[in-house]
Amino acid sequence: MFPVYYATNDSGVPLIIHKFIQKLENLNSKYVFAVVTCGSMPGTTIENLAKIVKFQGGELAAGFTVKMKNETLSQEKQDKALAYQKEKLDAICKYVLSRKRGRLETRGIMRKIVLAPLLYFAIKPVFSRRYRKLSGSPSLPFSELITEADRSFRVNEKCSGCGICVQVCPVSNIKLVDGRPVWQHHCETCLACYSWCPQAAIGGEIVSYNTRHHHPKVKLTDMLKTKQ
């Protein structure tokens, strides 16, 4: 279960998930399913995940997409979306518990034939240029640009040195140096540090298009438990 990242590149699967799957063994005897979350479109994430699992000798039995809160929608539409999510999650649970196979929520055939190539060739160069700028590394492959993009994080005078950013980072990519966070360049750009900073002290070009938010039912203590 993971959020869709970089849907405009060749994957949509976060690097941490890709690395995790590569470590798995005996997948041919396992029931493998996926639930991916996204803000708008999942791109080819489910299809690419199926390829990664297959390369490891397994089969993706089922793949589902759940759309998350969209800040651009009215409150009424957001409430309807949340209600639909609850119904869909119940359906997903029943499907998985029954060990059913074959449902992969991918784009329709017309989207694959017509829309996908247009988006790929139109958006990917823009996306790549942005990450080259964020990383300051024009010659690296895209996967490495992502991990180096943390070079564009900035910390303002509000930083209290509390270390919350260090604690919520899922890949231990942040260290406190003289009471200030320093990123170590194996970033997943999940933006947990940015979203959970109690002082709103973390910013920079990497989050220039983002707003701080998280699920209203998820607390900081929940995030910290995941690191224990």
VEXMAR-710016 format. One record per residue (C-alpha): residue number from 1; x, y, z. Coordinates in Angstrom, 3 decimals, always signed. Layout:
BEGIN
(drenti NUM; (X; Y; Z))
...
//
This chain:
BEGIN
(drenti 1; (+0.000; +0.000; +0.000))
(drenti 2; (+1.585; +3.234; -1.093))
(drenti 3; (+0.974; +6.656; -2.682))
(drenti 4; (+1.552; +7.203; -6.392))
(drenti 5; (+4.758; +9.144; -7.008))
(drenti 6; (+6.142; +10.505; -10.258))
(drenti 7; (+3.183; +9.248; -12.336))
(drenti 8; (+4.536; +11.169; -15.303))
(drenti 9; (+7.739; +9.174; -15.469))
(drenti 10; (+8.204; +5.499; -16.295))
(drenti 11; (+6.897; +4.101; -13.040))
(drenti 12; (+4.640; +5.843; -10.530))
(drenti 13; (+6.022; +3.388; -7.951))
(drenti 14; (+8.060; +5.055; -5.153))
(drenti 15; (+11.706; +4.062; -5.044))
(drenti 16; (+11.320; +2.624; -1.544))
(drenti 17; (+8.587; +0.244; -2.765))
(drenti 18; (+10.631; -0.793; -5.782))
(drenti 19; (+13.598; -1.617; -3.541))
(drenti 20; (+11.350; -3.481; -1.099))
(drenti 21; (+9.936; -5.746; -3.818))
(drenti 22; (+13.430; -6.518; -5.082))
(drenti 23; (+14.240; -7.979; -1.653))
(drenti 24; (+11.256; -10.350; -1.597))
(drenti 25; (+11.702; -14.053; -2.287))
(drenti 26; (+9.391; -16.925; -3.281))
(drenti 27; (+6.766; -14.560; -4.646))
(drenti 28; (+5.377; -17.300; -6.890))
(drenti 29; (+3.799; -18.872; -3.798))
(drenti 30; (+2.418; -15.616; -2.352))
(drenti 31; (-0.838; -13.729; -2.844))
(drenti 32; (+0.360; -10.259; -3.829))
(drenti 33; (-2.031; -7.319; -3.952))
(drenti 34; (-1.635; -3.541; -3.973))
(drenti 35; (-3.635; -0.500; -2.937))
(drenti 36; (-2.303; +2.801; -4.271))
(drenti 37; (-3.504; +6.268; -3.337))
(drenti 38; (-3.412; +9.309; -5.577))
(drenti 39; (-4.671; +12.869; -5.761))
(drenti 40; (-6.007; +12.701; -9.298))
(drenti 41; (-4.725; +10.057; -11.730))
(drenti 42; (-2.623; +6.955; -10.926))
(drenti 43; (-0.969; +6.900; -14.338))
(drenti 44; (+0.495; +3.491; -15.157))
(drenti 45; (+1.404; +2.696; -11.547))
(drenti 46; (-0.544; -0.570; -11.229))
(drenti 47; (+0.727; -1.830; -14.583))
(drenti 48; (+4.322; -0.993; -13.750))
(drenti 49; (+4.029; -2.542; -10.312))
(drenti 50; (+2.770; -5.739; -11.943))
(drenti 51; (+5.891; -5.770; -14.129))
(drenti 52; (+8.178; -5.300; -11.115))
(drenti 53; (+6.469; -8.135; -9.222))
(drenti 54; (+6.628; -10.379; -12.296))
(drenti 55; (+10.336; -9.689; -12.686))
(drenti 56; (+10.774; -11.025; -9.137))
(drenti 57; (+8.974; -14.234; -10.101))
(drenti 58; (+5.541; -13.358; -8.741))
(drenti 59; (+2.177; -12.176; -9.971))
(drenti 60; (+0.177; -9.136; -8.916))
(drenti 61; (-3.155; -10.763; -8.116))
(drenti 62; (-5.047; -7.511; -7.604))
(drenti 63; (-4.359; -3.798; -7.798))
(drenti 64; (-6.659; -1.032; -6.580))
(drenti 65; (-6.615; +2.755; -6.754))
(drenti 66; (-8.050; +5.022; -4.044))
(drenti 67; (-8.309; +8.749; -4.676))
(drenti 68; (-7.484; +10.903; -1.681))
(drenti 69; (-8.672; +14.340; -0.580))
(drenti 70; (-8.519; +16.980; -3.299))
(drenti 71; (-8.202; +20.505; -1.921))
(drenti 72; (-9.600; +21.980; -5.152))
(drenti 73; (-13.034; +20.383; -4.618))
(drenti 74; (-15.905; +21.887; -2.654))
(drenti 75; (-16.481; +20.575; +0.868))
(drenti 76; (-19.614; +18.760; -0.311))
(drenti 77; (-17.694; +16.941; -3.039))
(drenti 78; (-14.884; +16.139; -0.609))
(drenti 79; (-17.385; +14.601; +1.810))
(drenti 80; (-18.853; +12.490; -0.994))
(drenti 81; (-15.368; +11.390; -2.024))
(drenti 82; (-14.547; +10.331; +1.550))
(drenti 83; (-17.795; +8.351; +1.769))
(drenti 84; (-16.977; +6.614; -1.509))
(drenti 85; (-13.484; +5.812; -0.258))
(drenti 86; (-14.946; +4.072; +2.787))
(drenti 87; (-17.213; +1.938; +0.585))
(drenti 88; (-14.365; +1.111; -1.735))
(drenti 89; (-12.029; +0.115; +1.090))
(drenti 90; (-14.685; -2.273; +2.394))
(drenti 91; (-14.965; -3.816; -1.081))
(drenti 92; (-11.179; -4.103; -1.357))
(drenti 93; (-10.980; -5.881; +1.996))
(drenti 94; (-13.613; -8.429; +0.937))
(drenti 95; (-11.853; -9.033; -2.382))
(drenti 96; (-8.456; -9.564; -0.763))
(drenti 97; (-9.733; -11.714; +2.114))
(drenti 98; (-11.388; -13.961; -0.480))
(drenti 99; (-8.037; -14.214; -2.299))
(drenti 100; (-9.644; -13.281; -5.594))
(drenti 101; (-7.489; -12.599; -8.619))
(drenti 102; (-7.535; -10.609; -11.807))
(drenti 103; (-8.699; -7.124; -10.890))
(drenti 104; (-6.098; -4.551; -11.883))
(drenti 105; (-7.405; -1.001; -11.934))
(drenti 106; (-5.520; +0.441; -14.870))
(drenti 107; (-6.412; +2.979; -17.508))
(drenti 108; (-8.889; +2.106; -20.252))
(drenti 109; (-7.676; +1.060; -23.669))
(drenti 110; (-8.422; +4.464; -25.257))
(drenti 111; (-6.437; +6.287; -22.594))
(drenti 112; (-3.522; +3.945; -23.183))
(drenti 113; (-3.606; +4.411; -26.936))
(drenti 114; (-4.398; +8.114; -27.204))
(drenti 115; (-3.844; +9.994; -23.956))
(drenti 116; (-0.868; +8.173; -22.427))
(drenti 117; (+1.636; +8.913; -25.229))
(drenti 118; (+0.594; +12.574; -25.294))
(drenti 119; (+1.030; +12.955; -21.546))
(drenti 120; (+4.300; +11.036; -21.564))
(drenti 121; (+5.971; +13.126; -24.246))
(drenti 122; (+4.449; +16.439; -23.118))
(drenti 123; (+4.809; +16.229; -19.341))
(drenti 124; (+7.834; +14.032; -18.737))
(drenti 125; (+10.379; +16.601; -20.050))
(drenti 126; (+8.834; +19.277; -17.810))
(drenti 127; (+8.914; +16.951; -14.811))
(drenti 128; (+12.513; +15.949; -15.511))
(drenti 129; (+13.665; +19.553; -15.891))
(drenti 130; (+12.126; +20.433; -12.540))
(drenti 131; (+13.963; +17.636; -10.751))
(drenti 132; (+17.232; +18.484; -12.445))
(drenti 133; (+16.824; +22.003; -11.104))
(drenti 134; (+15.901; +20.809; -7.614))
(drenti 135; (+18.879; +18.456; -7.416))
(drenti 136; (+21.358; +20.737; -9.128))
(drenti 137; (+22.563; +17.670; -11.054))
(drenti 138; (+21.823; +17.954; -14.783))
(drenti 139; (+23.439; +14.667; -15.828))
(drenti 140; (+21.997; +12.124; -13.375))
(drenti 141; (+19.309; +9.549; -14.328))
(drenti 142; (+15.815; +10.378; -13.108))
(drenti 143; (+15.808; +7.916; -10.187))
(drenti 144; (+18.897; +9.608; -8.776))
(drenti 145; (+17.489; +13.079; -9.371))
(drenti 146; (+14.657; +12.190; -6.998))
(drenti 147; (+16.960; +11.248; -4.133))
(drenti 148; (+19.057; +14.386; -4.657))
(drenti 149; (+16.071; +16.757; -4.840))
(drenti 150; (+16.288; +17.308; -1.075))
(drenti 151; (+19.101; +19.771; -1.804))
(drenti 152; (+16.392; +22.373; -2.420))
(drenti 153; (+14.856; +22.137; +1.069))
(drenti 154; (+15.323; +25.280; +3.156))
(drenti 155; (+14.844; +25.938; +6.895))
(drenti 156; (+13.836; +29.336; +8.222))
(drenti 157; (+14.330; +31.085; +11.537))
(drenti 158; (+11.264; +29.394; +13.058))
(drenti 159; (+13.159; +26.083; +13.397))
(drenti 160; (+13.455; +25.112; +17.062))
(drenti 161; (+15.645; +22.074; +16.504))
(drenti 162; (+12.943; +19.775; +17.910))
(drenti 163; (+13.937; +16.875; +15.628))
(drenti 164; (+10.400; +15.942; +14.544))
(drenti 165; (+11.553; +15.967; +10.918))
(drenti 166; (+14.258; +13.439; +11.790))
(drenti 167; (+11.766; +11.184; +13.528))
(drenti 168; (+9.078; +11.138; +10.831))
(drenti 169; (+11.410; +10.548; +7.868))
(drenti 170; (+10.745; +6.955; +6.703))
(drenti 171; (+14.241; +6.482; +5.277))
(drenti 172; (+16.335; +8.238; +7.975))
(drenti 173; (+17.381; +10.896; +5.485))
(drenti 174; (+17.648; +13.791; +7.956))
(drenti 175; (+20.185; +14.524; +10.664))
(drenti 176; (+20.339; +17.405; +13.121))
(drenti 177; (+23.580; +19.334; +12.802))
(drenti 178; (+24.005; +22.173; +15.305))
(drenti 179; (+20.267; +21.982; +15.944))
(drenti 180; (+19.280; +22.318; +12.290))
(drenti 181; (+18.050; +19.586; +9.910))
(drenti 182; (+20.423; +18.497; +7.167))
(drenti 183; (+19.182; +16.216; +4.391))
(drenti 184; (+21.400; +13.282; +3.400))
(drenti 185; (+20.420; +12.855; -0.271))
(drenti 186; (+18.569; +9.557; -0.260))
(drenti 187; (+15.215; +11.327; -0.121))
(drenti 188; (+11.911; +9.784; -1.228))
(drenti 189; (+10.278; +13.249; -1.440))
(drenti 190; (+7.352; +12.035; +0.664))
(drenti 191; (+7.386; +15.514; +2.284))
(drenti 192; (+6.644; +14.142; +5.760))
(drenti 193; (+9.255; +16.503; +7.204))
(drenti 194; (+7.545; +19.463; +5.548))
(drenti 195; (+4.003; +18.433; +6.484))
(drenti 196; (+4.695; +17.537; +10.129))
(drenti 197; (+7.067; +20.329; +11.140))
(drenti 198; (+5.279; +21.905; +14.151))
(drenti 199; (+6.805; +25.311; +13.417))
(drenti 200; (+6.215; +25.273; +9.638))
(drenti 201; (+9.924; +25.995; +9.387))
(drenti 202; (+10.682; +23.757; +6.392))
(drenti 203; (+10.229; +25.099; +2.868))
(drenti 204; (+12.159; +25.589; -0.338))
(drenti 205; (+11.696; +25.135; -4.062))
(drenti 206; (+10.897; +21.429; -3.649))
(drenti 207; (+7.606; +22.301; -1.924))
(drenti 208; (+6.782; +25.432; -3.902))
(drenti 209; (+3.619; +23.787; -5.292))
(drenti 210; (+2.563; +22.043; -2.077))
(drenti 211; (+0.476; +22.853; +0.971))
(drenti 212; (+0.923; +21.363; +4.419))
(drenti 213; (-1.755; +18.807; +5.145))
(drenti 214; (-2.268; +15.265; +6.348))
(drenti 215; (-5.215; +13.003; +7.032))
(drenti 216; (-7.259; +14.529; +9.883))
(drenti 217; (-7.384; +11.196; +11.714))
(drenti 218; (-3.613; +10.664; +11.604))
(drenti 219; (-1.680; +12.131; +14.530))
(drenti 220; (+2.004; +12.782; +15.023))
(drenti 221; (+2.140; +9.934; +17.539))
(drenti 222; (+0.928; +7.581; +14.792))
(drenti 223; (+3.771; +8.689; +12.540))
(drenti 224; (+6.329; +8.227; +15.280))
(drenti 225; (+5.104; +4.699; +15.980))
(drenti 226; (+6.014; +3.669; +12.442))
(drenti 227; (+9.674; +4.308; +13.245))
(drenti 228; (+9.699; +2.161; +16.386))
//
